[in-house]
């Protein structure tokens, strides 16, 4: 899903007068206007995992502990290669057409 599709979906939910919308943001800044639109319409709008900027949501829930997730992932990879060899980890975010 791209950002325009996510905004379109949220707009459709607002039009249906849902009580609440929860999202994991593709782009934290791009969802601020539609998040504010939802809030202004009386919809409880929140994010989890990947947050929307604070001005575009009521609350953010981050139930994951990134350090613990990283430790578990590295342990799993180590087991997969029988604790021999090297592991490379890359985390690339694409935002507005540029790698960040």
C-alpha positions, 0 to 999 in steps of 0.5 A: 500500500502506498501513502495515497492509498492509505489516505484514500482508505482513511477518507472512506472510513471517515465518510462512513462515520466510523467511531475509531480508526487505527493505523500504522503510518506509511509516512508519519507527516503525510497522514497528519491532514487526514488524521486531523480531518478524522479527529475534527469529524469526531473519529477517535484516530490513533496509530500503532507501531509506525506513528503518525506525527502527534498533531495528526493523532490522539494517541500512539501505541508502541507495544514492541520493544525495538531492542528486544526484537533486534536481539531475538532476530539476531538470535534466530539468524545465528541459529539459522547459520549454526553460529558461524559466519557473518550477519548483515542487517539493513534498515532503509526507509523510503520517504518522498522518493529518497532513501533516508 
